[in-house]
């Protein structure tokens, strides 16, 4: 946007030069495209010296960032400096250097207008001070966005075609494989491959993710550790149930590649034989199907409210089946993900815990002294509640015993947090006084109980 602006200010027009390049290719050169963009912009600012234009020394360079969004460090710094009043004019080489999104560009133009900041593109002739100039600008942005979307579609099509031929087309390397960058192909890391096969065998033996995670932690086995092209160390973390599940479901280990919902034969060598891989998938499918029941139904009244006091992690509903009977539990998520040895609470019977909580709420309703203490606590926190209202809320939870859905809703409206400590069996309950956000901890000696 080549604009012959006049500078009515008595002080110089402070010009910030913004440059951007989508990829990092070539940025290592002594004089790269960001330098070229800035040099051209500085020359233009110098040509407006008679209007007291001055190029700021601060550089706003985004190398290796797409113009399709605003998550760019230099752009964020530019907008922050605009809001703080340090910039009077933004200069770019072309409009698409600032943004390739029409919506994002409109937001930036609104910000520029709010803080009275001019915008100049040195290679495009139009003026946003006129309606025709704004129309031309929007047309240019529309074509720029269309070009970006076309590039994205071509890239996706290329990846899909590459996957369907069984070729590795980039991504994070997984445990058991390295990447030969010269031919863009996965090659087996034999030392890691031995561990991968052992992990599959351990799952067949234990048939439970938590048991395998505990075994892997004892052995000190971790996820794939790799170094990025920038020299940053990634990965190398202990296994959790989530990362282990992802590893066991990965068809790459069976010599195949997945693209969305499609699975194709790959060019790389398989690490796990077909028989072992299929056996693991059958066990996973059985366990996943068993765990896919409604865990936050009316049976799990305390989901989202119950926490482990020992490690302050949420306790999530789970179950086990023995014969035809199902036993429900609340399990500490830390113990579930990192192994039973990491938490003293581990798990507690769901039925026992729920009965204990309901019993304590019933005991509160029947204890005038405790109700009065709770009301006083609420008044100290500037909550408006009386004994009758609190007693009625507690009675409502108790009265809905025959209707699990209504009981669950009443309980969740009244109780904000429950902590169970498996070390000494104590239970603490916090109530939402008048649903106004004030937390009233219940003294275990009065409102708590051994679970």
N, C-alpha and C positions, 0 to 999 in steps of 0.2 A: 504494500500500500504506500505508494509514493505520494507523500503529502507535503505540500509547501506550506507548512504551518508558520504562523506568525507567533511570536512569543511576547504576549502582553505583559509578562512578569518583569519586574525590575531585576530579579535575580536570574541566574542562568537556568536553562531548561535541562534538568538532570536526566540523562538518557541511560537506561539499562539495556544492555545488549543480551538477548537470549538466543542460545544456539542449541541445536539438538541433532542427534543421529540415532537411528533406530537400532543399529547393530554395533557391536564393539570392533568389528573388523576394520583395521586400518588406523585405529585410534592410537596404536603404539608408535606410529610414525612421528617424526619430529615436527612436521607440519601436516596436520590432518584437516578433515573437512570442518571441524569445529573452529579451528584457527582461520580457515578460509572464510567461513561465515562471519566471524567476528571482524576480520580485517576489512571485508566489504562494508559491514555496518559502520565501523569506525570511520571509513572514508566518507560514507554518506553523512554521518554526524558532523564531520569536519567541514563538509560542503555547506552546512547550515550554520557555520560559525558566526555569520553576520547577525543571526537571530539569537546568538548566545546559547547555542546548543553545546552541551558538554557530555562526553561519554564517561560514565562512571568506571572506575578501575575494577570494581567488583565484577567477577566473572560469574555468569549464570549458564553453565555448560552441562547439558544432560547427554552424556555419551552412553549408548547402549540402552536407551529407554524408548518405548513406543509412544507415539502421539495419540494412541487410542484411548488413553485415560490420563488422569492428572496425578498419578502416583509417581512423581518424579522429584528427587531432592532439590534440584536447582530451581524448578518451577515453584515448589513449595516455599523456598527461600525468597524467590522473586515476589510472590504474592504477600508473604509476610512483610517484606520491606515496603511494598506498596501500602499495606495497611498502616504501617508505622510512619508514613509520610516521607520516605527517603527517595522516592522516584516520581518523576513528572512525565516520563515518556518511555514506552517499551518499544525497542527496535528489533526486528527480526529480518532474516534474509528473505524468507517466504512465509506465507500465512501458515502452511502446514507444518512449519517448524514449531510453531506454538501449540497447535492441536490439529488432529485429524478427526475429531468428534464435533459435530455441529452443536450438540447439547453442551459439551464442556466449553466450547468456544463462546457460546452465548452466555454462560455463567461468568466466564472471565471478562467478557465485554461489559457485563453488568457491574462487575467489581471495578473495572477501569473507570466506568462512568461515575460510579459512586464516589471514588476517590480523585476524580478529575485527572485521570492519567490518559495521555494520548497513546495511540498505537500506530506504528509505522512499519510497513513491509517495503523494503527498499527496491524490490524487483517487480512490484505489481502496482499499477496506476489506478487508484481510486481513493475516494475520500469518504470516511464514515460520518462526516458531518452532514451529508446529504442523504435523502431517501434512496436515490439511485446508487450511491456508493455502498450503502448497507445491503441493497439487493445484490449487487455484484459480489460483495464479500460473502454473503450467505450462499450464493451459487458456487463460488470457489470452494467453500467449506463442504458443500454437499458433494462435489466431485472428489474432493480429497477423502471424505469418509467413504464414498463408493469405492475408490481405489484401495483403501485399506481393507475393506470387506472382501473385495475380489482377491487380494493377496492372501487373506486368511482362508478363503475357500479353496484356492489353489494349493495352499500348504496342506490343508486337511485332506484334500483329494490325493496328494502325493503320499502322505503318510498312510492312508488307507490302501493305496496300491502297493506300497512297499510291504506293509504287513501281510497282505494277501499272498504275496510271493514268499512269505516266511523270512523276510529280511529284518534284522534289527535296525530300527530307524531312530535311535536316540533315546534318552531317558536315563534314569538313575540305575547303575549296575546293581545287581542283587548278589546276595551271598552265594558263593559257588561259581561265579562267573566274573571275568574281567572283560574289558572292551579293547579290541584291537582297532585303534582309531584309523590306522592306515587303510583298512578295508571295511571299516564300520561293521564289525562282526563280533558276536559273543564267543569267547573262548573259555574253556573250563579251567578254573583254578582248582587243581587237584586236592590241595590241602583243605580248602573250604568245602569242596564237594564231598569229602569224607564226612564232614560234620553235618552237611545237609542230609545225607542218607541216614546218618545216625539219628537225626531229629525225626525223620519220618518213621523210623523203626521204634523210637521211644513213644511216639503217639499211638502207634498200633498196640504197643505193650500196655500203656496206661489208659488210653482212650479218654483222656481228659487234658485240656489245655493247661490248667493250673498245675497239675502234677508234672507236666513236661517243663513248664516254666521254672518250677522249683529245681528240677534236675539240671537245667541249663545254667541257672544261677550258681549252683554248687560247683559246676565244672568251670565257671567263668567264661562261658561262651557268650558272644555278643553278636549284634547285627553287623552287616557289612561296613567296614571302615574304608573310606576313600578320600582322595585328595582332589579337589576341584582344579580347574585350569588356572584359577587365581591363587592356588596354593592353600586354600582353606580346607581344614580337616572336617569331614562330615561323617555322621554315623558312629558306629562303634558303641552303641548303647546296649544295656541289658535288654533281653527279650521281655515283652509283656504278652498278655493273652492276645491282644489285638495284633501285634506284629507277628506273633507265632501263627495265628490263624491266617494272616495274609500270606505268609511263607508257604504254609501247607496247601493253600488253594491255588498257588501260582502254577499255571500250566507250563511255564517256561522250563521248569525242572523235568517235565516229561517230553521235552523236545518240541514243544509247540509254542505258538505266539497268539495272544488274544488282541483283537481289535473290537472294542465295544462289546457286542454280544457274539461276535464271530470268533472262532478258534481255527487256526490254520497251522499246518505243519511247518516247523521252522528249519532254517539252515544249520542251526547250532546243534551241538551234541547234547543228548539228554543225560542228566545226572541220576535221576531216579527211574527205575524200570517201570514199565506200564502196570505190571501187577501190583507192586507196592503203592504206586500213586493212586490207582483206582480203589484199593482197599482203604487208604486214608480218606479219600473223598466220600466213600460210603459211610464211614464212621462220622465224619464231619457233618454229612447231610442228616444222619440220624440224630445227632446231638443238636444241630441247629433246628431241626423240626421239633424236637422235644422242648427246646427253649423258646420257641416262637409263640407260645401261648400268651394270653393277655397277662403280662406281669404287673401292669398297673391297674388291674381290675379291682373289684370290690374285695378280693381276698388280700390285696396288698394295701391296707389302709394307711400305712405309715410311709409309703414311698414319697421321697422328696422332703420328708420331715425328720427322718431318723438318721443320726450321725454317730460315728464311733468316737467316743470321748478320748481314746488313747492317741489316735492320729488325726482326728478332726476331718476324716473323710466320710463321704456319704455311705450309707449302707443300702444296698440294692436288693430287691427280692430275687430269690432263686429257689430251686427245689431239687429234690432227688427222688427217684422212684425205686421202691423195693417191692417186688412182686406186683400187686395191683394197687398198691397204696402209694400216694404221693405225699412226701414230707416237704413242707415249705419252710424257708429260712430267709433271714436278712443277713447278707454277707457284706463285710467291709470291702469296699472297692479296691483299697490298697492291697489287702490280702488276696483278693481275687486276681489282681493283675500282676503282683510281684511275688506271690507265694505266701503260704500260711505263716511262715516263720517271721514275716515282717510286721505282724500285728498281733497283740495279745488278745484282742476281742474275737477276731476271725468271723464267727457266725453265731446267730442266736435263732431259736425257734420262732417262726413268724406268729404262730398261734399263741404261744406263751407271751411274747412281747406285746402283741395287740391286746390280749386279755389284761396284762399288767397295766398298760396305759389307760384302758377304759376303767379299770378298777380304781386307779388313782384319781381319775377325773370324777368318778362317782364319790370317792372319799372326800374330795374337795367340796363337792356340793353339800355334803352332809356335815361339814365342819364350819360352823359360823366364824370361828376364830380365823381360820385360814382364808375364808372368803373376805373377811374384813381386812386382813393383811394385804391381800391382792389388790383390793380396791384402794387402799391407802397408797400402795406402790404406784398404781395407775394415776392417782391424783398428783403424786409427786412428779410424775412424768407429764403432767398437764393433760391427762386423759379424762374424759367425762364418762364415768361409768359408776353404777351403784351395785349394791349387793344383790338386789332382786334381778337385775339384768344379767349379771354374771352367773347367778344360780340358774336362771332360765336357760342360758346358753349351755351350761353343763348338763342340765336336765334334758335338753334337746338331743345331745349326743347319746345319752343313756337311753332315751325313749325310742331311738331308731334302731335298736338291736335287731329287730325283725326285718328291717329294710336296709341291707348292706350298702346300697348306693346312697341313700339319704344319710346314713351314718357316716360314710366316707366323706361326703361333702360337708356335713356339720363338723366333723373332726378337723378337716383341713382348714375350715374357716376359723376355728378356735385355736388350734395348736400351730405354732410357727416353727418350733424346733424341739427335737427330743434327742438327748444324748445318752447312750448306753456305754458303760465302762465295764468291759469284760474282766478287768483285773480284780475288781471287788464286787461286781454285780449291781452297782448302783445305777439308778435311772433318774434323769433330770428332765423336767418338762418346762417349756416356755409357752406362755399364753399370749395371744394377741388381744390386748385389752381394747374393747370397743372397735376392733379391727382398725385401730389408728396407728399401728406400727410400734407400740411400746412393748418390749419384751419383759415378761415377769418370770424370772427363774424360780422354780419350785424347789424349796429346801428338801433334799432327799430324806431328811428326818421327818418331814411333814407330808410332802406331796410326792416323794420319790419312793422307790421300792427296790428290793433285790429281785433281779430277773433271773 
